[in-house]
Amino acid sequence: MATVTLPVTAGVAHKAAARTQDAVKVYGKAQTEVRALDGVTVEFITGQYTAIMGPSGSGKSTLLHCVAGLDSLTSGKAFIGDADLSALNDQHLTILRRDRVGFVFQAFNLVPTINAAENIVLPLMLAGRKGDQAWISKIVDTMGIRDRLKHRPDEMSGGQQQRVAVARALASRPEIIFADEPTGNLDLLIGVFFGWALVLAMKDQGITVFSIPVVSLIVVVVLAALAGLLAAIPPSRRAAKLNILKPIVSE
């Protein structure tokens, strides 16, 4: 079993926004068995940015998907806040993800028939909430997409669509953002927009970020360090194929 407890950043309460206990994920059986996670215990502290890095097949996305409730563990437990994901039925898990979690992936997953403004607030509308309009406006300006709010996805570039997707993830002020190589197909400029939006969310709203970054997303780490937030970089130990990170804390 591998255990990682991230140290506390100054001014941030030591409380886990998400965590796992003895997390095991096995794919296949017998000779085709792949143990992607092998007894992983890890915490993601509220208001901090945590990056996990490693080669393809090291279990990064598996850990993210299981902690986010997008996939289930073979054994062990995953929590968002105090909610044990294994104890929730599909309906309650869907509500938890909708109300408390934000997702950003390489695929933009925007609804093609509605414009950017409608895509941004769609999760809030589905939840019957109006949202904090001042916060949403701030995110729109931070992402530089105010002049694209009336455009449908097919009328925007890939970078603009990803910025809309980030704004959508942040609009509801979720407790935690899960980002799986969100700028993998985009350029450094988009990484800057994305990085600054995350730093704003962490400092202003105490939102936690768990990310699998790509090279362009290193700007997030730099901005997080400059802002006095956690930046977890190089692998320091392994649990099966999963690289567990030793965090670097900017005081």
ABEGO torsion letter per residue (X at the ends): XBBBBBBBBBGBBBBBABBBBGBBBBBEBEAABBBABBGBBBBBBBGBBBBBBEBBGAGAAAAAAAAAGABBBABEBBBBEABBAAABBAAAAAAAAAAABBBBBABAGBBAABBAAAAAAAAAAAAGBAEBAAAAAAAAAAAGAAAAAABBAAABBAAAAAAAAAAAAAAAGBABBBBBGAAAABBAAAAAAAAAAAAAAAAAAGBBBBBBBBAAAAAAAAAAAAAGBBBBBBBABBBEABBBBBBBBBX
